[in-house]
Amino acid sequence: MTERSLRGVIAAISTVIDAKGAPDHTRALKLARFLLDNGCDGLNVLGTTGEATSFSRDERMGLMSAYRDNGLPMQRLMVGTGAAAVSDAVALTRHAAELGFAGALVLPPFYYKGVPDDGLAAYIDTIIKATADKPIPIYLYHFPAQSGLPWHVTLIRRLIETHGSRIAGLKDSSGDMVYAREAAKIAPGFDVFPSTEAALIEARSGVFAGCISATANCNADLCQQAWATGDAVAHERAVAIRKLFDGKPLVSGIKALLAHIHGDPAIAAVKPPLAPPSAADRTAILAGYDAVRAKKVA
């Protein structure tokens, strides 16, 4: 496995949308720069938090191009390229490779459930063959609660045996830390990123490559202190911010909090079928965040 640039604190960045529901490139790039300058080692563009599957292929590709065309550090960015149609996944992954993204995060094709491993292997094989001229690292996106299809350990081993270092790692959004630790042992250099900053202290031991977290949109500075130095107080504050979303809608809640942090109500808009959080949830999130931030971390 070759040396890779994606490690540490990675925010699953929100996608700001405009009044027509399309990606707002100007605001999206402003948020990306802020996160990269304030604690994020990298960004996961157009993932679940980024509402990727709610955008058309052209909208996704347009936003991807905007990151490159506006001088974002592509070596610090991965991008979600999974799709229900393998032709869309191929087009998105090829575009990511041509733009210079450091990795492609690939959901399984999520409509048909209970498909055999042979079908999922064929999906990955198609993507890898189509990008052989620009071999972008492939990161598997394990989120069975949303996709209905797991990248289980036996299948991951099979994919690595077939494709070697092209299968670079895994984002685990299952919340199953037993699974995450088992996946991290599959092969040397196979980089596993749990989806929670709660794993950062454990990750520092080398078990994981870092984390890819939705709430790193809002607590990246604290996450970075925990990752870089093992600061237990900063880690506690970061996890406290994450827990504000327990039992509340995560994607719309993150956007509501980002609008509060950046003083820009437009950031709070979500793409259907998502809807804004209730007034009670929004109030609780914002008040909880302000309370955590009022407790200074040395």
QUIURUR-V495499 format. One record per backbone hydrogen bond with DSSP energy under -0.5 kcal/mol. NH is the residue of the N-H (numbers start at 1). CO is the residue of the C=O. Records with the same first field share a line. If there is no record, write none. Layout:
BEGIN
NH: CO + CO
END
This chain:
BEGIN
7: 5
8: 209
10: 8 + 211
11: 42
12: 213
13: 11 + 44
15: 49
16: 14
18: 22
21: 18
24: 16
25: 23
28: 24
29: 25
30: 26
31: 27
32: 28
33: 29
34: 30
35: 31
36: 32
37: 33
38: 34 + 35
40: 35
41: 9
42: 9
43: 76
44: 11
45: 43 + 78
51: 48
52: 47
54: 51
55: 52
60: 56
61: 57
62: 58
63: 59
64: 60
65: 61
66: 62
67: 63
68: 64
69: 65
70: 66
71: 68
72: 67
74: 72
76: 73
77: 74
78: 43
79: 103
80: 45
81: 105
82: 105
86: 84
88: 85
89: 85
90: 86
91: 87
92: 88
93: 89
94: 90
95: 91
96: 92
97: 93
98: 94
99: 95
100: 96 + 97
101: 96
102: 74 + 77
103: 77
104: 137
105: 79
106: 104 + 139
107: 105
110: 108
119: 116
120: 116
121: 117
122: 118
123: 119
124: 120
125: 121
126: 122
127: 123
128: 124
129: 125
130: 126
131: 127 + 128
132: 129
134: 131
135: 132
136: 134
138: 166
139: 104 + 137
140: 138 + 169
141: 106
142: 140 + 171
143: 141
146: 143
147: 143
148: 144
152: 150
156: 152
157: 153
158: 154
159: 155
160: 156
161: 157
162: 158
163: 159
164: 160
166: 163
167: 164
168: 138 + 166
169: 138
170: 191
171: 140
172: 170 + 193
173: 142 + 171
177: 175
180: 176
181: 177
182: 178
183: 179
184: 180
185: 181 + 182
186: 183
190: 187
191: 168 + 189
192: 190
193: 170
194: 192 + 210
195: 172
199: 196
200: 197
203: 199
204: 200
205: 202
206: 203
207: 202
209: 192
210: 192
211: 8
212: 194
213: 10 + 211
214: 195
217: 214
218: 215
219: 215
220: 216
223: 219
224: 220
225: 221
226: 222
227: 223
228: 224
229: 225
230: 226
231: 225
235: 231
236: 232
237: 233
238: 234
239: 235
240: 236
241: 237
242: 238
243: 239
244: 240 + 241
245: 242
246: 243
248: 245
253: 249
254: 250
255: 251
256: 252
257: 253
258: 254
259: 255
260: 256
261: 257
262: 258
263: 259
264: 259
267: 264
268: 265
269: 266
274: 271
282: 278
283: 279
284: 280
285: 281
286: 282
287: 283
288: 284
289: 285
290: 286
291: 287
292: 288
293: 289
294: 290
295: 291 + 292
296: 294
END
